[in-house]
Amino acid sequence: MRFHPLITIPLYNHAATAGKIASEAASLHKNVLIVDDGSTDGGFDKVKDLPVNIIRFQKNKGKGSAIIAAASWAKNNGFSHIVTIDADGQHFPSDIEKLLSAAKEQSSSIIIGKRNFDSETIPKASKFGRKFSGFWAKVQTGKTIVDIQSGFRVYPVEIFDKYKIFTRRFTFEVEIIIKAVWAGFDVKETEIGVHYPKNRAERVSHFSFIKDNARLGVLNTYLTLRSMLPIAHRKFIKDDKGDLVSINPFKVVAEQLKSDNNPLHLGISAAWGSLLGALALPGIRSIFLIIGAGWFNLNRAVVFSVDKLAMPPFIPFVCIEVGYFLRHGKFLTEISWQIVGTQFLQRVWEWILGSLIVAPIFALIVGSIVFTIGQIMKFGAKKYL
């Protein structure tokens, strides 16, 4: 699909600024959609006569719901991307082109407008919130995302139906980014300007200190715990037709064997991916996969697909059995609440201990298989040349 963006403005009770933001956006781009999220302050009246498309909710559903509705509308009307810009006047419509320029170069990536926080008018709470969210994003993904709270973004429309987003309010913009990284999408940041009035009375924010911080705390707890589970995240890549499809590790390896004529390189890549996949490294596995792939110049497609071969339940179960044997001199042969419940931490320790034995063996087996198949295909190809 050709690059065809839609400018989207979620609107909720921003009567003072909505008209200015919407009219500026419409003057710069012909395709603008406003999603009125149940405004009650007359904000809708400020934009209803502008040359823009409008979706209107009768009741407030949350910013996440507004963005999802915009993505659905964009998909149904043939748009490839949506650009979300807040209606509160914090962002400058003139910066839309910066984000679009970055999105054109990397059409499958999410582009975040990284706000310039050098101004003295930036509230300390906003600076702290950005650093706090960035810290948790690093923990949950292993990736540095400076401004995950920025609402000025470009989303490829196709990502919205690839994974589930549970939150619908302020926290939506955090959850969708974390899960995008988990799913294999790239997240890039482009610096933009930001406007915070010197007079605090002019600032319009619907962030509830208690409610939204509580929601953010619950979300970060869930995302952090999920990132620590030894269960592979579903990932996507572009197929030959340019469509997003789930990664099949066997298919990826087969394709790389056809295109890479260095079986040893592929074998080492497969060994590294399977080694890290089998090791008990909850929450930080991706960091070591990335570091190893870059440091040793490995085949990234193979590394990031083969590690899925170690996904639960088989490999972790084998690790626990080996760890239990190392500790007790016998294998674990019964399953009970005491074994998996009250002794849960003991099973975790056995999983870690066992993985130190199982992972190298598993890596040697997978790497050898890939190397051997590569050698056979290489010599088979030479035979017919």
KEPA-383028 format. One record per residue (C-alpha): residue number from 1; x, y, z. Coordinates in nm, 3 decimals, always signed. Layout:
   seq        px        py        pz
   NUM         X         Y         Z
...
***
This chain:
   seq        px        py        pz
     1    +0.000    +0.000    +0.000
     2    +0.124    +0.349    -0.087
     3    +0.205    +0.592    +0.192
     4    -0.126    +0.769    +0.256
     5    -0.146    +0.933    +0.602
     6    -0.447    +1.066    +0.791
     7    -0.403    +1.344    +1.048
     8    -0.603    +1.250    +1.360
     9    -0.697    +1.485    +1.645
    10    -0.852    +1.323    +1.954
    11    -1.067    +1.591    +2.118
    12    -1.206    +1.607    +2.469
    13    -1.299    +1.938    +2.632
    14    -1.039    +2.156    +2.461
    15    -1.267    +2.435    +2.339
    16    -0.996    +2.698    +2.389
    17    -0.743    +2.535    +2.157
    18    -0.923    +2.278    +1.939
    19    -1.029    +2.521    +1.666
    20    -0.677    +2.660    +1.621
    21    -0.510    +2.317    +1.611
    22    -0.768    +2.171    +1.374
    23    -0.767    +2.468    +1.134
    24    -0.384    +2.472    +1.120
    25    -0.375    +2.097    +1.055
    26    -0.640    +2.130    +0.782
    27    -0.444    +2.410    +0.616
    28    -0.135    +2.189    +0.598
    29    -0.297    +1.857    +0.509
    30    -0.617    +1.782    +0.324
    31    -0.695    +1.462    +0.515
    32    -0.784    +1.539    +0.876
    33    -1.006    +1.343    +1.113
    34    -1.130    +1.474    +1.447
    35    -1.258    +1.223    +1.703
    36    -1.468    +1.408    +1.959
    37    -1.456    +1.193    +2.271
    38    -1.780    +1.319    +2.427
    39    -1.680    +1.684    +2.479
    40    -1.913    +1.888    +2.700
    41    -1.743    +2.231    +2.690
    42    -1.843    +2.336    +2.340
    43    -1.520    +2.210    +2.183
    44    -1.712    +2.028    +1.911
    45    -1.876    +2.354    +1.799
    46    -1.527    +2.498    +1.737
    47    -1.444    +2.235    +1.474
    48    -1.774    +2.117    +1.325
    49    -1.768    +2.365    +1.036
    50    -1.404    +2.308    +0.938
    51    -1.314    +2.107    +0.623
    52    -1.239    +1.794    +0.826
    53    -1.391    +1.452    +0.887
    54    -1.551    +1.400    +1.226
    55    -1.635    +1.105    +1.450
    56    -1.833    +1.193    +1.760
    57    -1.886    +0.987    +2.076
    58    -2.191    +1.071    +2.283
    59    -2.004    +0.981    +2.603
    60    -1.638    +1.002    +2.697
    61    -1.468    +0.669    +2.625
    62    -1.102    +0.760    +2.664
    63    -0.819    +0.866    +2.435
    64    -0.733    +0.508    +2.350
    65    -1.086    +0.444    +2.222
    66    -1.064    +0.760    +2.011
    67    -0.737    +0.649    +1.851
    68    -0.868    +0.299    +1.783
    69    -1.179    +0.444    +1.621
    70    -0.958    +0.668    +1.406
    71    -0.742    +0.373    +1.298
    72    -1.052    +0.175    +1.202
    73    -1.190    +0.469    +1.003
    74    -0.852    +0.517    +0.833
    75    -0.831    +0.150    +0.735
    76    -1.183    +0.151    +0.592
    77    -1.103    +0.461    +0.388
    78    -0.774    +0.344    +0.241
    79    -0.523    +0.527    +0.460
    80    -0.191    +0.362    +0.548
    81    -0.100    +0.563    +0.860
    82    -0.255    +0.788    +1.120
    83    -0.078    +1.086    +1.273
    84    -0.214    +1.164    +1.620
    85    -0.175    +1.517    +1.753
    86    -0.325    +1.642    +2.079
    87    -0.591    +1.914    +2.072
    88    -0.464    +2.093    +2.384
    89    -0.216    +2.314    +2.197
    90    +0.091    +2.140    +2.337
    91    +0.202    +2.029    +1.990
    92    +0.264    +2.235    +1.678
    93    +0.087    +2.117    +1.359
    94    +0.386    +2.251    +1.165
    95    +0.588    +1.959    +1.309
    96    +0.361    +1.703    +1.139
    97    +0.588    +1.706    +0.834
    98    +0.888    +1.603    +1.048
    99    +0.706    +1.292    +1.163
   100    +0.574    +1.212    +0.816
   101    +0.922    +1.243    +0.670
   102    +1.051    +0.985    +0.919
   103    +0.750    +0.760    +0.862
   104    +0.802    +0.761    +0.485
   105    +1.153    +0.622    +0.531
   106    +1.039    +0.353    +0.776
   107    +0.677    +0.282    +0.696
   108    +0.647    -0.016    +0.933
   109    +0.775    +0.178    +1.234
   110    +0.591    +0.381    +1.493
   111    +0.731    +0.734    +1.497
   112    +0.710    +0.926    +1.825
   113    +0.750    +1.301    +1.844
   114    +1.009    +1.344    +2.120
   115    +0.924    +1.672    +2.290
   116    +1.206    +1.919    +2.354
   117    +1.204    +1.959    +2.732
   118    +1.483    +2.219    +2.755
   119    +1.244    +2.509    +2.817
   120    +1.208    +2.649    +3.168
   121    +0.828    +2.636    +3.133
   122    +0.823    +2.256    +3.131
   123    +0.660    +2.137    +3.456
   124    +0.883    +1.930    +3.682
   125    +0.605    +1.673    +3.709
   126    +0.612    +1.626    +3.330
   127    +0.990    +1.582    +3.330
   128    +0.970    +1.328    +3.611
   129    +0.681    +1.143    +3.445
   130    +0.874    +1.111    +3.122
   131    +1.184    +0.972    +3.295
   132    +0.973    +0.739    +3.508
   133    +0.786    +0.596    +3.209
   134    +1.109    +0.570    +3.011
   135    +1.266    +0.368    +3.291
   136    +0.984    +0.114    +3.291
   137    +0.985    +0.098    +2.911
   138    +1.354    +0.004    +2.928
   139    +1.280    -0.266    +3.186
   140    +0.992    -0.408    +2.983
   141    +1.149    -0.401    +2.636
   142    +1.523    -0.349    +2.674
   143    +1.485    -0.050    +2.441
   144    +1.545    +0.315    +2.524
   145    +1.232    +0.519    +2.453
   146    +1.280    +0.874    +2.576
   147    +0.926    +1.012    +2.538
   148    +0.680    +0.725    +2.553
   149    +0.418    +0.965    +2.694
   150    +0.417    +1.192    +2.387
   151    +0.081    +1.183    +2.208
   152    +0.225    +1.321    +1.880
   153    +0.288    +1.005    +1.679
   154    +0.262    +0.821    +1.349
   155    +0.111    +0.471    +1.360
   156    +0.096    +0.226    +1.069
   157    -0.275    +0.139    +1.051
   158    -0.198    -0.230    +1.001
   159    -0.059    -0.278    +1.353
   160    -0.390    -0.215    +1.528
   161    -0.533    -0.560    +1.457
   162    -0.210    -0.753    +1.521
   163    -0.217    -0.762    +1.902
   164    -0.459    -0.684    +2.183
   165    -0.454    -0.353    +2.370
   166    -0.658    -0.369    +2.689
   167    -0.647    -0.010    +2.811
   168    -0.855    +0.269    +2.659
   169    -0.754    +0.585    +2.841
   170    -0.427    +0.767    +2.910
   171    -0.238    +0.441    +2.955
   172    -0.325    +0.325    +2.601
   173    -0.031    +0.519    +2.457
   174    +0.213    +0.335    +2.682
   175    +0.066    -0.012    +2.631
   176    +0.055    +0.008    +2.252
   177    +0.424    +0.105    +2.233
   178    +0.548    -0.168    +2.468
   179    +0.349    -0.435    +2.287
   180    +0.460    -0.301    +1.949
   181    +0.824    -0.356    +2.049
   182    +0.737    -0.704    +2.177
   183    +0.570    -0.779    +1.843
   184    +0.883    -0.687    +1.651
   185    +0.787    -0.338    +1.531
   186    +1.049    -0.067    +1.543
   187    +0.986    +0.251    +1.742
   188    +1.170    +0.566    +1.637
   189    +1.173    +0.914    +1.788
   190    +1.197    +1.249    +1.611
   191    +1.250    +1.571    +1.807
   192    +0.964    +1.820    +1.801
   193    +0.877    +2.144    +1.972
   194    +0.635    +2.169    +2.264
   195    +0.433    +2.448    +2.418
   196    +0.365    +2.479    +2.790
   197    +0.213    +2.819    +2.885
   198    +0.398    +3.009    +3.156
   199    +0.066    +3.075    +3.323
   200    -0.042    +2.744    +3.476
   201    -0.404    +2.856    +3.464
   202    -0.386    +2.837    +3.083
   203    -0.276    +2.472    +3.086
   204    -0.555    +2.227    +3.009
   205    -0.489    +1.873    +3.124
   206    -0.731    +1.590    +3.189
   207    -0.470    +1.378    +3.362
   208    -0.608    +1.265    +3.698
   209    -0.321    +1.244    +3.946
   210    -0.484    +0.965    +4.147
   211    -0.684    +0.770    +3.887
   212    -0.436    +0.784    +3.601
   213    -0.132    +0.716    +3.819
   214    -0.317    +0.417    +3.963
   215    -0.398    +0.294    +3.612
   216    -0.037    +0.348    +3.506
   217    +0.086    +0.156    +3.811
   218    -0.141    -0.139    +3.733
   219    -0.037    -0.136    +3.368
   220    +0.337    -0.123    +3.446
   221    +0.297    -0.407    +3.693
   222    +0.125    -0.619    +3.430
   223    +0.373    -0.531    +3.153
   224    +0.675    -0.593    +3.376
   225    +0.547    -0.930    +3.496
   226    +0.459    -1.029    +3.139
   227    +0.805    -0.931    +3.018
   228    +0.957    -1.163    +3.280
   229    +0.754    -1.469    +3.180
   230    +0.947    -1.726    +2.974
   231    +0.678    -1.717    +2.706
   232    +0.768    -1.582    +2.365
   233    +0.584    -1.277    +2.235
   234    +0.410    -1.313    +1.903
   235    +0.620    -1.131    +1.642
   236    +0.552    -1.012    +1.288
   237    +0.755    -0.958    +0.974
   238    +0.677    -0.849    +0.619
   239    +0.624    -1.131    +0.370
   240    +0.710    -1.120    +0.000
   241    +0.385    -0.936    -0.072
   242    +0.456    -0.672    +0.191
   243    +0.190    -0.803    +0.430
   244    +0.253    -0.846    +0.802
   245    +0.259    -1.212    +0.902
   246    +0.348    -1.398    +1.221
   247    +0.704    -1.524    +1.240
   248    +0.739    -1.896    +1.179
   249    +1.092    -1.989    +1.298
   250    +1.118    -2.286    +1.063
   251    +1.014    -2.077    +0.763
   252    +1.259    -1.797    +0.849
   253    +1.550    -2.039    +0.880
   254    +1.455    -2.211    +0.554
   255    +1.448    -1.878    +0.370
   256    +1.783    -1.772    +0.516
   257    +1.940    -2.104    +0.418
   258    +1.843    -2.032    +0.060
   259    +1.983    -1.679    +0.057
   260    +2.292    -1.708    +0.283
   261    +2.575    -1.919    +0.137
   262    +2.772    -1.932    +0.465
   263    +2.642    -2.234    +0.663
   264    +2.880    -2.168    +0.955
   265    +2.748    -1.813    +0.993
   266    +2.388    -1.940    +0.996
   267    +2.478    -2.221    +1.236
   268    +2.637    -1.981    +1.485
   269    +2.338    -1.746    +1.452
   270    +2.099    -2.034    +1.522
   271    +2.311    -2.150    +1.816
   272    +2.311    -1.802    +1.971
   273    +1.935    -1.762    +1.931
   274    +1.858    -2.105    +2.076
   275    +2.111    -2.058    +2.360
   276    +1.947    -1.734    +2.472
   277    +1.603    -1.878    +2.413
   278    +1.670    -2.170    +2.648
   279    +1.853    -1.977    +2.921
   280    +1.640    -1.856    +3.212
   281    +1.671    -1.483    +3.144
   282    +1.322    -1.342    +3.205
   283    +1.288    -0.980    +3.103
   284    +1.641    -0.935    +2.965
   285    +1.667    -1.205    +2.697
   286    +1.606    -0.958    +2.414
   287    +1.891    -0.736    +2.533
   288    +2.143    -1.021    +2.504
   289    +1.997    -1.133    +2.170
   290    +2.044    -0.781    +2.030
   291    +2.392    -0.734    +2.178
   292    +2.514    -1.074    +2.055
   293    +2.365    -1.033    +1.709
   294    +2.533    -0.694    +1.669
   295    +2.866    -0.777    +1.834
   296    +2.922    -1.099    +1.639
   297    +2.751    -0.972    +1.320
   298    +2.504    -1.261    +1.324
   299    +2.205    -1.321    +1.100
   300    +1.937    -1.130    +1.292
   301    +1.644    -1.299    +1.118
   302    +1.770    -1.638    +1.233
   303    +1.865    -1.521    +1.584
   304    +1.527    -1.364    +1.655
   305    +1.325    -1.652    +1.513
   306    +1.516    -1.953    +1.645
   307    +1.488    -1.836    +2.006
   308    +1.113    -1.913    +1.974
   309    +1.198    -2.283    +1.951
   310    +1.272    -2.274    +2.323
   311    +0.936    -2.128    +2.416
   312    +0.735    -2.306    +2.691
   313    +0.638    -2.556    +2.794
   314    +0.893    -2.813    +2.671
   315    +1.236    -2.651    +2.720
   316    +1.157    -2.485    +3.058
   317    +1.013    -2.819    +3.176
   318    +1.333    -2.999    +3.076
   319    +1.537    -2.729    +3.254
   320    +1.337    -2.775    +3.574
   321    +1.381    -3.152    +3.557
   322    +1.757    -3.119    +3.512
   323    +1.778    -2.859    +3.789
   324    +1.575    -3.081    +4.021
   325    +1.806    -3.375    +3.943
   326    +2.115    -3.165    +4.018
   327    +1.969    -3.067    +4.356
   328    +1.813    -3.395    +4.463
   329    +1.980    -3.671    +4.258
   330    +1.648    -3.781    +4.109
   331    +1.394    -3.651    +3.858
   332    +1.069    -3.478    +3.950
   333    +0.791    -3.730    +3.887
   334    +0.484    -3.580    +4.055
   335    +0.273    -3.269    +4.009
   336    +0.088    -3.126    +4.307
   337    +0.002    -2.788    +4.459
   338    +0.297    -2.824    +4.692
   339    +0.532    -2.886    +4.399
   340    +0.412    -2.602    +4.172
   341    +0.259    -2.369    +4.432
   342    +0.419    -2.355    +4.775
   343    +0.755    -2.460    +4.630
   344    +0.730    -2.224    +4.334
   345    +1.055    -2.038    +4.411
   346    +1.241    -2.369    +4.432
   347    +1.112    -2.457    +4.084
   348    +1.230    -2.118    +3.956
   349    +1.577    -2.180    +4.099
   350    +1.581    -2.528    +3.938
   351    +1.472    -2.374    +3.607
   352    +1.766    -2.130    +3.623
   353    +2.011    -2.400    +3.733
   354    +1.891    -2.651    +3.473
   355    +1.901    -2.398    +3.193
   356    +2.277    -2.360    +3.244
   357    +2.310    -2.724    +3.136
   358    +2.024    -2.752    +2.886
   359    +2.083    -2.427    +2.696
   360    +2.437    -2.501    +2.569
   361    +2.332    -2.853    +2.464
   362    +2.021    -2.723    +2.291
   363    +2.226    -2.452    +2.116
   364    +2.481    -2.709    +1.997
   365    +2.207    -2.933    +1.858
   366    +2.014    -2.653    +1.680
   367    +2.330    -2.486    +1.549
   368    +2.467    -2.818    +1.420
   369    +2.140    -2.901    +1.244
   370    +2.125    -2.563    +1.071
   371    +2.495    -2.583    +0.977
   372    +2.455    -2.937    +0.838
   373    +2.148    -2.847    +0.633
   374    +2.329    -2.540    +0.504
   375    +2.628    -2.750    +0.398
   376    +2.403    -2.999    +0.218
   377    +2.220    -2.721    +0.035
   378    +2.547    -2.547    -0.051
   379    +2.712    -2.854    -0.200
   380    +2.387    -2.955    -0.366
   381    +2.374    -2.617    -0.538
   382    +2.739    -2.648    -0.652
   383    +2.667    -2.988    -0.800
   384    +2.416    -2.843    -1.041
   385    +2.619    -2.535    -1.136
***
